Amino acid sequence: MPTSSFVDAVRARLPRQPPGRPQTPRRPPRGQRRTRPRGPPQPPKNHRLDLRPQDTLPPELDRRLLDVRIACPDIARACDLARAFAELLRHRRGFLLTQWIRQAELDAPKPISGFAGFLRQDLDAVTAGLTLTWSSGVVEGHVNRVKTLKRAMYGRASFTLLRTRILTQGE
C-alpha cells in the first residue's frame, strides 16, 4: 500500500474534530473583522496619563480615564494617590510625605501600599530627596559611563587599559 493512500485512509477514519468542541474558524473570512465582546473600559495605553496634572489632559483621554475610574474604584484610588505623589515630587514638598504614606497604607491598593511601606523604611533619605535641591545626577552619569566602557571592553583588554580609558575619557 503506498504511503499517501495509507495516510488518506487513516484520515478518513479519524473524526474531523474532537467531540464536544464546536468548530470555530481560526481566521475570519476575508473582508470581515473579528469583533470582541465589549467589557469594562480598558485603562489608557499611556500610563503616564495618571501623573499629568488634570488640566493638561486632552478631552478624549480625560473622558477615557474617567470611564476607567468609574468602572474600578481601586484604579480611581490609585490614580488619586499617584497624582498626589507626583505633586509632592513636582513641587518638592517632602514635609507632606508622612501624610501621603499614611493615606496609602490605610486604603490604597496593595501595590501602592507596599510602595508606601518601602518609602517608610528609609523615610529620612526619601524626605531629603523630595525637599533638598541637591542631586546625585552627575555622579550617576559618571557611573553609567564607566559601566558602559567596562561592558564594551569585557574580555578584550587588561585592567590597566580600562583604567586609562576611564581616566582619559573625562578630559
Stockholm file with secondary structure:
# STOCKHOLM 1.0

chainA/1-171         MPTSSFVDAVRARLPRQPPGRPQTPRRPPRGQRRTRPRGPPQPPKNHRLDLRPQDTLPPELDRRLLDVRIACPDIARACDLARAFAELLRHRRGFLLTQWIRQAELDAPKPISGFAGFLRQDLDAVTAGLTLTWSSGVVEGHVNRVKTLKRAMYGRASFTLLRTRILTQGE
#=GR chainA/1-171 SS CCHHHHHHHHHHHSCSSCTTCCCCCSSCCTTCCCCCCCCSCCCCSCGGGGGSCGGGSCHHHHHHHHHHHHHCHHHHHHHHHHHHHHHHHHHTCGGGHHHHHHHHHHHSCHHHHHHHHHHHHTHHHHHHHHHCCCCCHHHHHHHHHHHHHHHHHTTTSCHHHHHHHHHHHTC
#=GC SS_cons         CCHHHHHHHHHHHSCSSCTTCCCCCSSCCTTCCCCCCCCSCCCCSCGGGGGSCGGGSCHHHHHHHHHHHHHCHHHHHHHHHHHHHHHHHHHTCGGGHHHHHHHHHHHSCHHHHHHHHHHHHTHHHHHHHHHCCCCCHHHHHHHHHHHHHHHHHTTTSCHHHHHHHHHHHTC
//
